């Protein structure tokens, strides 16, 4: 195989109660990437469309992730990478993760798959380290593996695949402002109240259980964040009002996608998702705020060859 074209999906990380350990993969939102071998023994990013991002490999998350993979293999084969960015940087739906995960997935395929999909996660995390200063896996893991992912441990790294109830739908509203992950992390408190932590642990455990038994109502009741959301929500215009509107329209739960400013509403079925989407859209239009809106199933495959 000399070249490969892939779809690298957007993701929702944290899912309220799972800061840095929980994420899921979206189905119809993502980037496209073309990766091909070259004869120059050089890794190059030759084209980026859709976003103004660095072309230098050591400054681009895709380049850094691939460099980590090639270093592990002690490999000198050259590659060219073209990226069509459809996920806006700083949107909170895994823009850097899509580039990082997509790049290592594609290069791994071109090399004959020396690594399993799970083994690609640490390389993709190096792209996240460049983007945010923290090598977190809650976006790159679901992008690579599909569905829901749980990071049980970072040292050593252990990532678990979780079930995806078939009727789950995600509505994403992205206010067209940029919230950099580094800045969003900087405002998080480093010390946690014990009672809040106990509540958070209970919700995370219940959410995992809900995915296994397809209990949509329990899943919705578990989508609560006592630790991160109260701090980060101040960065998102009309967050509390959006949450109320989504819940009154039938959403199972509502929260901040990743570091924001995107917000997500989890819904059971397309009919409810459409109702939630229309209510959120009308509210932001009335407020005169520019936004993007997405409605997606859970992508259980992850990155796809196209």
C-alpha positions as CSV (number, residue, x, y, z in Angstrom):
1,X,0.0,0.0,0.0
2,X,1.5,3.3,-1.1
3,X,-1.2,5.7,0.1
4,X,-4.3,5.8,2.2
5,X,-7.2,8.2,2.7
6,X,-9.0,8.2,6.0
7,X,-11.9,9.8,7.9
8,X,-10.7,10.9,11.4
9,X,-13.7,11.5,13.6
10,X,-14.5,14.1,16.2
11,X,-15.0,13.0,19.8
12,X,-16.6,14.1,23.0
13,X,-14.3,13.8,26.0
14,X,-15.0,13.9,29.7
15,X,-18.8,13.3,29.3
16,X,-19.4,15.3,32.5
17,X,-18.3,12.8,35.2
18,X,-15.2,11.4,33.5
19,X,-12.6,14.2,33.3
20,X,-9.6,13.0,31.3
21,X,-10.8,9.3,31.4
22,X,-14.0,9.1,29.4
23,X,-14.9,9.8,25.8
24,X,-17.0,8.8,22.8
25,X,-16.7,8.9,19.1
26,X,-18.9,10.9,16.7
27,X,-20.1,9.5,13.3
28,X,-20.5,12.3,10.8
29,X,-18.2,15.0,12.0
30,X,-14.4,14.7,11.3
31,X,-11.4,15.4,9.2
32,X,-10.1,13.8,6.1
33,X,-6.5,12.9,5.7
34,X,-4.4,11.5,2.8
35,X,-1.1,9.8,3.7
36,X,1.4,8.5,1.2
37,X,4.9,7.2,1.1
38,X,7.7,9.3,-0.3
39,X,11.3,8.5,-1.4
40,X,12.9,11.3,0.5
41,X,13.2,9.5,3.9
42,X,11.5,12.6,5.3
43,X,8.2,13.2,7.1
44,X,6.4,16.1,5.5
45,X,3.0,17.8,6.0
46,X,2.4,19.0,2.4
47,X,-1.1,20.5,2.6
48,X,-3.6,21.7,5.2
49,X,-7.0,23.1,4.3
50,X,-9.8,24.4,6.5
51,X,-7.6,25.8,9.3
52,X,-4.5,27.9,9.7
53,X,-2.2,25.4,11.3
54,X,1.6,24.9,11.3
55,X,3.1,22.9,8.4
56,X,6.3,22.1,10.2
57,X,6.1,18.5,11.5
58,X,7.5,19.4,14.9
59,X,4.9,22.0,15.4
60,X,1.9,20.1,14.1
61,X,0.2,17.4,16.3
62,X,0.0,15.0,13.4
63,X,3.7,15.3,12.7
64,X,4.6,14.9,16.4
65,X,2.5,11.8,16.8
66,X,3.9,10.1,13.7
67,X,7.5,11.1,14.7
68,X,6.9,9.2,18.0
69,X,5.7,6.1,16.1
70,X,8.6,6.1,13.7
71,X,11.1,6.6,16.5
72,X,9.7,3.6,18.3
73,X,10.2,1.5,15.1
74,X,13.6,3.1,14.3
75,X,12.2,3.5,10.8
76,X,13.4,5.9,8.0
77,X,10.6,5.6,5.5
78,X,9.4,9.0,4.4
79,X,5.7,10.1,4.3
80,X,3.6,13.0,3.1
81,X,0.5,14.0,5.0
82,X,-2.4,16.1,3.6
83,X,-5.1,17.2,6.1
84,X,-8.5,18.6,5.3
85,X,-9.6,20.0,8.6
86,X,-13.4,20.1,9.2
87,X,-13.1,20.2,13.0
88,X,-12.3,23.7,14.1
89,X,-9.3,24.1,16.4
90,X,-10.3,24.9,19.9
91,X,-13.8,23.7,19.4
92,X,-13.8,21.1,22.2
93,X,-14.7,18.1,19.9
94,X,-11.2,16.7,19.5
95,X,-9.6,18.6,16.6
96,X,-6.0,17.8,17.7
97,X,-7.0,14.3,18.6
98,X,-8.4,13.6,15.1
99,X,-5.2,14.8,13.5
100,X,-3.0,12.9,15.9
101,X,-5.0,9.7,15.9
102,X,-5.7,9.8,12.1
103,X,-2.0,10.3,11.3
104,X,-0.7,7.3,13.3
105,X,-3.6,5.1,12.2
106,X,-2.8,5.8,8.5
107,X,1.0,5.5,8.9
108,X,0.5,2.2,10.8
109,X,-1.6,0.9,7.9
110,X,1.1,1.9,5.3
111,X,3.7,0.1,7.3
112,X,1.8,-3.2,7.4
113,X,0.2,-2.7,10.9
114,X,3.2,-3.3,13.2
115,X,1.0,-1.9,16.1
116,X,-2.5,-2.8,17.2
117,X,-5.0,0.0,17.4
118,X,-4.7,0.2,21.2
119,X,-0.9,0.4,20.9
120,X,-1.3,3.5,18.7
121,X,-2.9,5.5,21.6
122,X,0.4,6.5,23.3
123,X,1.8,7.9,20.0
124,X,-1.4,9.9,19.4
125,X,-1.2,11.2,23.0
126,X,2.1,12.9,22.1
127,X,0.1,15.1,19.7
128,X,-2.2,16.0,22.5
129,X,0.8,16.9,24.7
130,X,1.8,19.4,22.1
131,X,-1.7,20.8,21.8
132,X,-2.5,21.2,25.4
133,X,0.6,20.5,27.5
134,X,-1.0,17.3,28.8
135,X,-0.8,13.8,27.1
136,X,-4.5,12.8,27.8
137,X,-6.2,9.9,26.0
138,X,-9.9,10.6,26.4
139,X,-10.2,11.9,22.8
140,X,-7.6,9.9,20.9
141,X,-8.7,6.6,22.4
142,X,-12.3,6.7,21.2
143,X,-11.2,8.2,17.9
144,X,-9.0,5.1,17.3
145,X,-11.2,2.5,18.9
146,X,-14.7,3.9,18.2
147,X,-17.6,3.9,20.7
148,X,-17.0,4.8,24.3
149,X,-13.6,4.5,25.9
150,X,-12.5,4.5,29.6
151,X,-8.9,5.2,30.6
152,X,-8.5,3.1,33.7
153,X,-4.9,4.1,34.2
154,X,-2.3,6.4,32.7
155,X,0.7,4.8,34.4
156,X,0.7,2.2,33.1
157,X,-1.7,3.1,30.3
158,X,-4.8,0.9,30.2
159,X,-7.8,1.8,28.1
160,X,-11.0,-0.1,28.0
161,X,-13.7,-0.2,25.3
162,X,-17.2,0.2,26.6
163,X,-20.5,-0.7,24.9
164,X,-22.5,1.8,22.9
165,X,-26.3,1.6,23.4
166,X,-27.8,1.8,19.8
167,X,-30.4,4.5,20.4
168,X,-27.9,7.1,21.8
169,X,-27.7,10.3,19.8
170,X,-25.4,13.3,20.4
171,X,-26.3,16.9,19.6
172,X,-23.3,19.2,19.6
173,X,-23.6,23.0,19.7
174,X,-20.3,24.9,19.0
175,X,-20.4,28.6,19.8
176,X,-17.9,30.1,17.3
177,X,-15.5,31.2,19.8
178,X,-12.2,29.5,20.5
179,X,-11.3,28.2,24.0
180,X,-7.8,26.9,24.0
181,X,-7.3,23.6,26.0
182,X,-4.3,25.1,27.8
183,X,-6.3,28.1,29.0
184,X,-9.3,25.9,30.0
185,X,-7.0,23.6,32.0
186,X,-5.4,26.6,33.7
187,X,-8.6,27.6,35.5
188,X,-9.3,24.2,37.0
189,X,-8.9,23.9,40.8
190,X,-6.2,21.4,41.8
191,X,-7.8,20.4,45.1
192,X,-11.2,18.7,45.1
193,X,-13.8,18.6,47.9
194,X,-14.1,15.0,49.2
195,X,-17.9,15.0,49.0
196,X,-17.8,16.3,45.4
197,X,-15.3,13.5,44.6
198,X,-17.6,10.9,46.1
199,X,-20.5,12.1,44.0
200,X,-18.3,12.1,40.9
201,X,-17.1,8.5,41.5
202,X,-20.7,7.4,41.9
203,X,-21.8,9.0,38.7
204,X,-18.8,7.6,36.7
205,X,-19.5,4.0,38.0
206,X,-23.2,4.3,37.3
207,X,-22.6,5.7,33.7
208,X,-20.4,2.7,32.9
209,X,-23.0,0.3,34.3
210,X,-25.7,2.1,32.2
211,X,-23.8,1.6,29.0
212,X,-23.5,-2.2,29.7
213,X,-27.2,-2.7,30.5
214,X,-28.5,0.0,28.0
215,X,-30.3,1.9,30.8
216,X,-30.7,5.3,29.1
217,X,-32.3,7.0,32.1
218,X,-29.5,5.9,34.4
219,X,-27.0,7.1,31.8
220,X,-28.7,10.5,31.8
221,X,-28.8,10.7,35.6
222,X,-25.1,10.0,35.7
223,X,-24.1,12.8,33.3
224,X,-23.4,15.3,36.1
225,X,-20.1,17.1,36.9
226,X,-19.5,18.5,40.3
227,X,-15.9,19.4,39.8
228,X,-15.0,20.7,36.3
229,X,-18.3,22.0,34.8
230,X,-19.0,24.7,37.5
231,X,-15.6,26.3,36.6
232,X,-15.5,25.9,32.8
233,X,-19.1,26.8,32.2
234,X,-18.4,30.4,32.8
235,X,-16.5,30.5,29.5
236,X,-19.5,29.4,27.4
237,X,-22.2,32.0,26.6
238,X,-25.6,31.1,28.2
239,X,-24.5,27.7,29.3
240,X,-27.1,27.4,32.1
241,X,-29.9,28.5,29.8
242,X,-28.8,26.0,27.1
243,X,-28.7,23.2,29.6
244,X,-32.2,24.0,30.8
245,X,-33.5,24.2,27.3
246,X,-32.0,20.9,26.3
247,X,-33.3,19.1,29.3
248,X,-36.8,20.5,28.9
249,X,-36.7,19.3,25.3
250,X,-36.1,15.8,26.4
251,X,-32.3,15.3,26.5
252,X,-31.0,12.6,28.8
253,X,-28.1,14.8,29.9
254,X,-26.1,17.9,29.0
255,X,-22.5,19.0,29.5
256,X,-19.4,20.6,28.2
257,X,-17.6,18.7,25.4
258,X,-14.0,18.4,26.3
259,X,-12.6,21.8,27.3
260,X,-15.4,23.6,25.5
261,X,-16.8,25.8,24.2
262,X,-18.8,23.1,22.5
263,X,-21.6,21.6,24.6
264,X,-23.3,18.2,24.1
265,X,-26.8,16.9,24.7
266,X,-27.2,13.1,24.9
267,X,-30.5,11.9,23.6
268,X,-32.4,8.7,23.2
269,X,-33.4,8.4,19.5
270,X,-33.5,10.8,16.6
271,X,-36.9,12.3,17.4
272,X,-35.7,13.7,20.7
273,X,-32.4,14.7,19.2
274,X,-34.1,16.8,16.5
275,X,-36.3,18.5,19.2
276,X,-33.3,19.3,21.3
277,X,-31.3,20.5,18.3
278,X,-34.1,22.8,17.1
279,X,-34.6,24.3,20.6
280,X,-30.9,25.0,21.1
281,X,-30.6,26.5,17.6
282,X,-33.6,28.8,18.1
283,X,-32.2,30.1,21.4
284,X,-28.8,30.9,20.1
285,X,-30.3,32.5,16.9
286,X,-32.4,34.8,19.2
287,X,-29.2,35.7,21.1
288,X,-27.4,36.6,17.9
289,X,-24.5,34.2,18.5
290,X,-22.8,32.4,15.6
291,X,-22.6,28.7,16.1
292,X,-22.2,25.3,14.4
293,X,-24.6,22.5,15.1
294,X,-24.1,18.7,14.7
295,X,-26.4,15.7,15.3
296,X,-24.6,12.3,15.3
297,X,-24.9,8.7,16.2
298,X,-22.1,7.0,18.2
299,X,-19.4,5.9,15.8
300,X,-18.5,2.4,16.9
301,X,-15.8,1.9,14.3
302,X,-13.6,4.9,14.9
303,X,-11.3,6.0,12.1
304,X,-12.4,4.8,8.7
305,X,-10.7,4.2,5.4
306,X,-12.4,6.1,2.6
